[in-house]
């Protein structure tokens, strides 16, 4: 292991986790183990840490490594300057944050040409030192020695101004003063936003912040990001600072130690240092700090929502008809088999004014449902979605054929993507979009992994946050969900296989190529025959794949092949076959698990194996339930204040939740309207895809704004 023990100790302290568990996790990560694999199959080593804790160790370790790299660079740079005195070196080695390091490095950091640099060139640094010591009661005779017209110091005021510039730089580079002011900016800073006068009409959407003031420490993340967006679009100007007089006073307490002409000059230098150097620098730093906090909060909202959406209940392998609805252009219709393969596509016009086309649409749908033995119909929730649902419900369809509205957000992104072109090279984007809607009903996870997560529409200011951090966090969620559900290797798309622990894009491509050339995988061991999958990749991935029609029931389960021999031994000890052992719960209950504990296998793994064998390969997602919007409520014009309507949550934010009530425009349930008690985080009560009842509070059709209440609907 290449990670210093000091870093691991520091990480354990930061995360408040036992050192032994952190050390074991770091060792596993260093050897290439993935977060899902460690969480699922190495519980004995980590003390059963979950995915969140393991990911925190991984990310924390990366941050500490960056800190150490910067520390080494700073030490080497100052040493090269010949200025690395023991006291400074000790402070640098003791620093625990990047901010501390940068404060210590600032006086030694290469600078562009500054006013202080020019003053030094004019020979005024000795004068600055005399003034900063504040021992001389009078300055006339002292300053006179530094007047030198040949060095552009023609008079006393020029000499004093240059000396003040040098002192101001010292004040700015002083670690103590920066630390003290940083605290004031962070805890007592006031955020103000003003509109750029020339952009007042253009920036109407930011009108709430045209004249805004509040303590920055109390600014919620969504509001900070909204103001930052206004700033970035040139509509708003933002300022963050504590009371200037208080900030300057705190600096004077550090640097002013007398009451004479020298201290008067120091006061002027301190004031200048604050306004010209410290204030702009620390405001930028604090702005970045709160932007980072807001980013993390927004990313947390996005990842939570995405997890719920990916883990939404699947309809399962059913024969599905899917329609991408439309009025003038018609509804693009496809029929899919139980594996999601395209069987038929056409266009119908159920909303055409011509009765002929409407009757033709009825005939087409009824015949296709009969021909392909359709079990469910998926309808996109875009334009004409509700009207198409109403049309379908009036048809003479077989009993049990459910008509279900599907959130089509991102379907158009998929239909125009390289992935869609590869899957359906001979079909246009309308057919691909309809296929995506149908497949999304069958298995949301398998279909949504083909779409950039940012296009799914469950985020909060996702385009304003750090894109690198957002992508990393979203990828973590997708990986977690895919591996939690498991992947049927004989039907999974290349995109779904990409997220399986230990595979990635190249190996996923190789798996599909092997499947195309050799036919179905017979068991998990066959995975070893795929090009590029060596012992490590097999170890990391095998537990998360399923071979649904394998002879050995363990190949159909989440039991890792490294434990097949253990289960086989259990069956042998029960004098039965593995098939009987897996199929007989009472038989398994006779097994004394403690007899199978070894130096590699403990009770956590044994309990996991027994839980898995109760229902091998079970899907952890909830069972699918049908949902219907209120009849006759198809557009915002149909809404009336006071209506109680069924709704489905589409997005949960820090300020409330957006819900779909079937009118092509989501309504907002403000955080104050969620429950009859105070809640600080809507995610504690609501999640994406949750079904709720809402009451209509206000409707603004012109601005397409609907305000709803959950608590009033329940009360």
ABEGO torsion letter per residue (X at the ends): XABBAAAAAAAAAAAGBBAAAAAAAAAAAAAGBBAAAAAAAAAAAAGGBBAAAAAAAAAAAAAAAAAAAAAAAAAAAAAAAGABBAAAAAAAAABABAAAAAAAAAAABBBBBBAAAAAAAAGAAAAAAAAAAGABABAAAAAAAABBAAAGBABAAAAAAAAAAAAAAAAAABAAAAAAAAAAAAAABBBBBBBBAAAAAAAAAAAAAABBBBBAAABBAAAAAAAAAAAAAGABBBBBBBBAAAAAAAAAAAABABBBAAAAAAAAAAAAAAAAAAAAAAAAAAAAAAAAAAAAAAAAAAAAAAAAAAABBBAEBBBBBBBBBBBAAEBBBBBBBAAGBBABBBBBBAABABAAAAAAAAAAAAAAAAAAGBABBBBBABBGAAAAAAAAAABBBBBGBBBBBBBABGAAAAAABAAAAAABAABBAAAAAAAAAAAAAABAAAAAAABBAAAAGABBGAAABBAAAAAAAAAAAAAAAAAAAEBBAAABBAAAAAABBGBEAAAAAAAAAAAAAAEBBABAAAAAABBGBBAAAAAAAAAABBBAABABAAAABABBAAAAAAAAAAAAAAGBBAAAAAABAAAAAABBAAAABBAABBAAAAAAAAAAAABBGBBABBBBBBBBBBBGBABAAABBBGBBBBBBBABBBAAEBBBBAGAGBBBBBBAAAABABBBABAAAABBBGBBBBBBBABBBAAAGBBBBBAAAAAX
